[in-house]
């Protein structure tokens, strides 16, 4: 599927490849500019997710360790 979908004469963005590598906060801001009604859900890469289609749901898959894990 392409990054846009044509419905009743208007283009609706369906994916945001430009946010790859950005912080979650930055990605959310960009997505919400294009789709203000988005229900953004952040999930770890490889997580089990439902396959049902919800037009307002946008999943951000994350999988980078940002700091060294340690015991405290």
C-alpha positions in Angstrom: 0.0 0.0 0.0 1.3 3.5 -0.8 1.8 6.3 1.7 -1.5 7.9 0.6 -4.9 6.7 0.0 -7.4 8.4 -2.4 -10.9 8.5 -0.9 -13.7 10.8 -2.2 -11.3 13.0 -4.1 -8.8 13.8 -1.2 -5.5 12.2 -0.3 -5.1 10.8 3.2 -1.6 10.0 4.4 -1.2 6.4 5.5 2.5 6.1 6.4 5.3 8.3 7.5 8.7 6.9 6.4 10.3 10.3 7.1 10.1 9.8 10.9 12.4 6.8 10.9 15.3 7.6 13.2 13.6 10.4 15.0 12.6 10.5 18.7 9.1 9.3 19.6 8.1 12.8 20.5 9.3 14.2 17.1 7.6 11.4 15.2 4.3 12.0 17.1 4.4 15.7 16.3 4.9 15.1 12.6 2.2 12.4 12.4 -0.3 14.6 14.3 0.3 17.5 11.9 -0.8 15.3 9.0 -3.5 13.4 11.0 -4.7 15.4 14.0 -7.2 12.7 15.0 -4.5 9.9 15.1 -4.5 7.5 18.1 -0.8 6.9 18.3 0.4 3.8 20.0 4.1 3.1 20.8 5.0 -0.6 20.8 8.3 -2.5 20.9 9.4 -4.1 17.6 8.2 -7.7 17.5 5.3 -7.2 19.8 2.1 -9.1 19.1 -0.5 -6.7 17.7 -4.1 -7.1 16.5 -4.7 -7.2 12.8 -8.0 -5.3 12.8 -8.1 -2.0 10.8 -8.8 1.2 12.7 -8.5 4.3 10.5 -7.2 6.5 13.3 -4.7 4.1 14.8 -1.0 4.7 14.0 1.5 2.4 15.6 5.1 3.5 16.1 7.4 0.5 16.5 10.5 1.2 18.6 13.5 -1.1 19.2 16.6 0.9 20.1 18.3 0.7 23.5 19.1 4.4 24.3 21.2 3.9 27.4 23.3 1.1 29.0 21.1 -1.1 31.1 22.4 -1.5 34.7 21.3 -2.5 38.2 20.5 0.2 40.7 
